[in-house]
């Protein structure tokens, strides 16, 4: 029953018949009572707080606004020696990673630099 109600609410949102209410509905099967918890948006949350979408290694990735390249790599645990980064098909020097803020739709490619003979 609960799955059907969740699916119905999703269909209503996707079809434009309803708008998000910022509440979480809870059902107590023991008492047959419904409760609603008010939810607040978190500006730091890429899903509910706005944010933007970029492409990281050819995969879509939701992230917060005003995120530096360095902060992104730290979040993804990719800050390591021996990697190079291309931003929108141009190599971005490591000394600019801290200051360069990502923009909506940016394409970030991270690759391991390998030297050999």
C-alpha positions in Angstrom: 0.0 0.0 0.0 2.8 2.5 0.9 4.6 1.8 -2.3 1.5 2.6 -4.3 1.0 5.9 -2.4 4.6 6.8 -3.1 4.3 6.0 -6.8 1.1 8.0 -7.0 2.8 11.1 -5.4 5.7 10.7 -7.8 3.4 10.6 -10.8 1.6 13.7 -9.6 4.8 15.6 -9.3 6.2 14.5 -12.6 3.0 15.3 -14.5 2.8 18.8 -13.0 -0.5 18.0 -11.1 1.2 18.8 -7.8 4.0 20.8 -6.4 6.5 19.6 -3.7 5.2 20.4 -0.2 8.5 20.2 1.7 6.9 17.7 4.1 7.5 14.0 4.9 4.4 12.0 5.6 4.6 9.2 8.2 2.1 6.5 8.8 1.8 4.7 12.1 0.3 1.3 11.3 -0.4 0.6 15.0 -2.6 3.6 15.5 -3.6 4.2 11.8 -2.5 7.8 12.2 -0.7 10.0 9.7 1.9 12.6 10.7 3.6 15.3 8.6 7.2 16.4 9.3 8.1 19.8 7.9 11.4 19.7 5.9 13.6 22.7 5.1 15.8 23.0 2.1 19.5 22.9 2.7 21.4 25.3 0.4 24.4 23.0 0.6 22.5 20.0 -0.7 22.9 19.6 -4.5 19.6 17.7 -4.7 17.2 20.0 -2.8 19.2 23.2 -2.4 19.6 24.2 -6.0 23.1 23.4 -7.0 24.1 22.6 -10.6 25.0 19.7 -12.8 28.4 19.1 -14.3 30.0 16.2 -16.1 32.7 14.3 -14.3 34.6 11.8 -16.4 31.7 11.7 -18.8 29.1 11.0 -16.1 26.5 13.6 -14.9 27.1 14.8 -11.4 25.0 17.1 -9.2 27.1 19.4 -7.0 26.7 22.6 -5.0 27.0 26.1 -6.5 30.3 28.0 -6.0 32.3 24.7 -5.8 36.0 24.9 -6.7 37.8 22.2 -8.7 39.9 21.4 -5.7 36.8 21.1 -3.4 35.1 18.8 -6.0 38.1 16.5 -6.1 38.3 16.5 -2.3 34.6 15.5 -2.0 35.2 12.7 -4.6 38.4 11.6 -2.8 40.4 12.2 -6.0 43.0 14.7 -4.7 46.1 12.7 -5.4 49.5 13.2 -6.9 50.0 12.2 -10.5 46.6 13.3 -11.9 45.9 15.9 -14.5 42.6 17.6 -15.1 40.9 18.9 -18.3 38.1 21.4 -17.9 35.9 21.7 -21.0 38.7 20.1 -23.1 41.5 22.4 -21.8 44.1 21.4 -19.3 43.7 23.3 -16.1 47.0 23.7 -14.2 47.0 22.4 -10.7 47.8 25.8 -9.2 44.4 27.1 -10.5 42.3 24.2 -9.0 41.7 26.0 -5.7 40.5 29.3 -7.3 38.6 28.1 -10.3 34.8 27.8 -9.6 32.9 25.3 -11.6 29.9 26.4 -13.7 26.7 24.6 -14.8 27.4 22.1 -17.5 31.2 22.1 -17.1 33.0 19.0 -18.3 35.7 17.7 -16.0 38.0 14.9 -17.1 40.5 13.6 -14.5 43.2 11.3 -15.7 46.3 9.6 -14.3 49.6 10.9 -15.8 51.8 8.0 -16.6 55.4 8.3 -17.7 57.5 5.5 -19.1 59.9 4.5 -21.7 
